[in-house]
Amino acid sequence: EFDKGAKVLAEMITTAEFSFVCANLTTPEGYPSIEPYTLIEFDDFILGIAGVVDTDGNGHPLGGDEVYAPFRFTTDVTTAYQISAEVAANSDFCMLLSHMGLEQDRALANLHASYRWIAGGHSHDTTLEQINNCHISQNGKNLHFVTIADIELLDGEIIDIDYEQVRVGAYDADPRITAIVAKIKSQNPELSTVEGYANALATQDGVANFTIDALASYPYDDGFVPEITFYHFGGIRLSNILAGDITRGDIYNNDPFQSTRYIGEMTPAEIRRFILDKYNSGSVERPDKESHYAYFRSDLPYTIVVGDTPAAQPDAIDILFDLEDGRSYRVAMCNYIAENYIAKELLARSLRHTTVSVREAMLHHIHTLDEGLTPDNTIYQVEVHYTDINR
């Protein structure tokens, strides 16, 4: 996890009681070592585990450029493929811990890499499948599932492997782990502070709208009032908010990245451009897991007009919204959008960075809801095909 920066990651590496592996990462001189793979021996059986992280974001993992500045990355699938033969040659069972996403895991398996198992993440899919001689597993998120590989040996040789995806909730909690969790939570009692109340279930779309409302209604020091607010759906980390108490921990968990905000002005053409560019990003060879759906959520309803070129994911050709050309609109957005998807010259000219965090905005907003949060689970961004609006 690079999100808190190089210093925090270094502390995690030096204090952890386990190995870190990442084949496509080079750390700076003097930094804690991260090996491309590790070998773990059980009696006479050697398990080889390699690691790889996505390079979806301008040659590094998704996220702001600043947190990756000290590091260097090589292309994920290519590097994972190149290291597989070496890991397999030194082990009895070769596996990959992958943070590339399911489509990239499948692409690697189709290259006939030497891995017997790719345990994947990043795209948060739930799957257990086989391509060639390689099993691929993804367990969704929030530890709803784990995958177990049961390897049967005879005279040191593998004669059978059985993969099983297990629902964690089907098992009783381990008292020892429960005690550890309680101890950790007791060190931060403020996380259990009740900050507000939800009158009904908020879906992930509802959480997105709550976050947008928080950014839109925050009292900026200079009296700035946004007319349009944007947030990226990948940054909405809570799958839902259940009816009942909303704690500070819930608010923090929705934004573990400690995001901040940008405010300023943009024209309709500039707004249309960054939405289109993101929707159409990626390619058939390198799909962008955050493209070809309504990734930028907003209090501005808009329609994504999708072209009719035959393709698994046809590109958008226009964005329709009820804005007046020839004028600028006051906008607010999280720093992830501003720093990664807004043109640099536009960012420097028209937007300014505030130090107020998204967490602060959410806490302020929940405190203003005297009758509690009534979730709005509507998606205000829709997709239509060009022919459907031109018949």
N, C-alpha and C positions, 0 to 999 in steps of 0.2 A: 504494500500500500504506500504509494508515493505522495498521497494527497496532503499530508502534513509537512512535507519537505524532507530534504536530505538528512538534516540533523535528527529529526524524530525517527526516521527509518533506521539510522545508524544505532540509535539507542535500543530500538526494538531488536535489531540483529544481535547486538552484543549481550543483551539480557535474556534472549530466548534460549530455551532448553532443547531446541531442535535446529535442523539445518535449513538454510535458505538456498534455493537453487533457481537459476535463471540463465539459460544458455545464450540469450540474445542481449544481455545487459553487460556493459563494461562500467565499472565504478572508478572514481577518480583515485589518484595516488593517495595512500594513507587512509583510505576508507575501509571499513570492514569488508572482508572478502566474501563474495557471493560466487559460488562455484556453478558451472553449467549443469552438473549432475552430481548425485551422491550414490554410493554403493552401501547397502545395508545387508549384513550377513546373518543368516539364521542357520545355525549348525553349518552344513556344507552348501546351503542354498543362498545365492546372492541375488538380491533385489536391486535393480538399477532404476533410479528415479531422476529424470531430467525435468527441467522447468522452462517455460517460455511465457512471455507476456505479449499482449497485442501491440502492434504498431499502427493503430488506426488513426492516431492524431498527429499528422505531419511528421511521421517517422518516429514517434514515441507513443506510449499509451495515451488513450483519451484523457484530456485534462489540460489545464493551463500550462503554457510553455515554461513558466518560471520554476515549477517544482521539478522539472526534468533537466534543468540547465546543467547540473554537474555530471550527468550520466550520458552514456552513448548507447544506442540501440542498433542492432542489425535486424533485418526483416524477419518477422516471426516464423512464418511457415518454412521459409528457406532454411533458416538456422536450425529449427527443430528437426527438419529432415536431415540436414548435414550431420548433426550430432547423434542421430539415432543409431547409426551403425557402430559407432564407438561404444555407446552405452550397452548395446546388445552384445558386443564382443566381450565385454567385461562382466556380464551378468547372466543369470539364468532366466530372469524375467525382466523385460524392459518396459517401463511405462513412462508416460509424460503427464505432468501436471500442467495443464494448459489454461491460459487466460486469454485465448484468442477468439472465442465464440464458436458456436456449433458449425457454421458453414466453413470456417477455416480448419476446424478439426477434421471435418469430412474431406476437405481438399487435401490435407496431409495424409489421411488414411488412403486416399486414392492414388497417392504417389508411391504406395507400397513401402512406406517407412518401416523401420524395424520394431516399432512399438507393438506390444501385445494389448496394451490398454491405454487409452487417452482419457484421463479424468479431467473434464473440462468445466469452464465457467465463462463469465463475461456476458454471455447472451441470456443467461438465466432460463435456459430451456430445461425441460424435464424429459429425458430420453435415455434409453439403453438400447443400443443398436450395434450391428457389426458391419464393417466394410472390409473386404478382403480378410486378412487374418487379425484384424484389430477391432477390439471392442471400444465403443465410445459411450461414455456416460456423462450426463449432466443432471444435477439434482435440484434444479430450480434455484430458489434462494430461501433465506431465513431458516435453513436447516430442517425443512420439512421432510427431506429424504436423505439417505446415505446409500451409497452403492458398495456392496461387499463382493470381493473376489475370493472364492474358495478354491485354492490351488491344490490339487491332489498329486502327490509325488510317489514314485516308485523307484528305489535305488538312485535317488537324486535326480530323476528325470520327470518332467511334467507329463502326466498321462491324461489329466482332465482339468478344466477350469470352468467353474460355474459362477456367473455373475448374477447378483440379486439386488434389486433396488428396494430398499426397506423404508417404510414410512416411520419416521422417528416417533410421531405421536402415538403409535400403537404400543409403545413401551412405557412402563412406569419410570418416573424420574429417579435418577441415581441419587440417593441421599448425600453422598460425598460431593457430587458436582453441585447439587442444590445448595449445600453449605458454602461452597466456594463462591457461587454466584451471590448469595446473600451477603457474604463478607465484602465482596467488591462493591455491591450496591450501598452498603453501610458507610463506605468511605466517601460517598457522594450523596448524602441524604437529600440535597436540593433537587436531585433528579426525580425524586418521588413526590415533589411538591405539586399539588393539584392547581393548575393554572386556568382551567376552564371546563366546560362540559359540552358534550355532543348530544344533540337530541335524537339522532338517528345515525345509522351506519354511513360513513363517508367512504366511498370506493376510492381507488387510487386517482381516478379522475376528479373526485370530490376533493381529495387532498390537494391536487394541483390547483383547483379553483380557490381553495382556502389560502394557499400560498400566494397566488396572484392577487387576491383581495388584500392580503397583508401588505404586499409591496405597493399596491395602488393607494391604500388609505393611510400609509405612514405619514406623520407630520414632518416633512422635511424642514430643516432649519430656515431655509431661505423662502419658505412658502411655496415651493414647487409642488404642483399638483399634476400627476401624470394623467394624460388622456388615454393612453394605451400602455398596457403592461404585458411583458413576455416572460415566460419561464420555460426551461427545457424539461421535457417529460422524464428524461433519464435522471434528472436531479431530484425527482420525487421518490424518496426512498421508502416511504411507508406504503405498504400495499393497501392499507385501509386505516381508518380510525373508527373503533367500535363505539357504539352508543354508550355514554357514561363519562367518567372523569377523563380529562386530558391532562397528562402530567408534563412537567418540564422535560422529562426524558423523552416523551413522545415528540415534542417539538424539536429537540436536539437530534433525535434519530431520523427525522425527516430531512435534516440538512447536516449530515456528519462532516461535510466539507467546509463548514463555516464560511459559506458564500457571502459575498458582499454585493453592492448594487451600483449600477451606473444609471444616470439620468441625463436627459438632454432632449434634443429635437431631431426628428427624421422626417423626410418627405415620404409620401406613399410609394414612390418609385424605389427609394432606398429600403423601405420595409419589404416590398414585394421581392426585391433582389435577394435579400439574405434568406428569406423563407424558401424561395425557389432553389437557391444554391444548395441548401441543406437537404431539401427533399430529393434532389436529383444526384446527391453525392454517392460515391461508390461506383462499382461496375459489376458486370456479370462475373468477372474473374475475382473481384475483390468487393463483395457486398458490404455496404455500410449498415450495420445493425440499427442505426438510428435514422435511417433514411426511408423514403417511400411510405411514410405515414405521418400523421399530424404530430410531429415531434415538438414543435414550438407551440405551446399552449398560451392562450391569451384571453383577455377580456374583450378583445376585438374579434367578433365572429368573422371568419373568412372561409372561402371555398377554394379548394385546390383543384384546378382543372387538369385532369390527367389525359395525356395524349393517347392515341389509338394504335400506336406502333405495337405489333404483336411482341410481347415480352413478358417474362415472369413478373417483372416490376417496371411497368411503363413509367416514363418520366412525366413530370408535370410541365405544362406549357404556359400556365398563367395562374395568378392568385387574384381572386375577386373579393373585394371588400367595399364597404360603404364609406370611403374616404374621399375627400375633395382634392383633386390634383391642383398643383400650384400653390400649396401652402404646406407648412411644416406642422407636425404634431408633437406634443410633449410625451416622451416615452420613458419608461423605467424597465429595467431588465437586470437579471443576475449577471455577475461578472463572467460566468462561464460562457454565456452567449456573447457578451460584448467582446471578450478577449479572444474568442475562437471563431466567431462567425460574422463579425462586423468588420468591414474593410478597415485596415489600419488608418488610412488617411481620414476616413469618416469618423472613426473612433476618436482620433486626436482633435478633429475639428468640431464635432457636434455633441459628443458625450463626455461626461465627467464622472470620475470614480468617487463614490461616497464610502466612508469607512463604516457605515452602519451595516450590521450583518442582517442577513435574511432571518436568522433566528430572532433577533431583536424585533424585527417587524412582525413576525408571527406571534411573539409573546405580547406585543403591544395590541395587535388586532384581537387576539382571544380575550384580552382584558376588557375590550370595548363592547363585547357581546353580552349584554346584561341578561339576555334570555337564552344564552348558550348558542352553540354553533348548530345551525340548521344546514346540513350539507347540500351543496349544489353539485350533483353528480353528472351534469350535462357536459358533453363535449361540444364546444362551439366551433370547431374546425372540422369541415366535412370534405370528402373527396367526391368528385363527379367526373365522368368521362366526357370528353369534348363533344362527342356525337349526341349525348343525352341532353345537352343544353342548346344544341343547334339543329334540332329536328324541326 
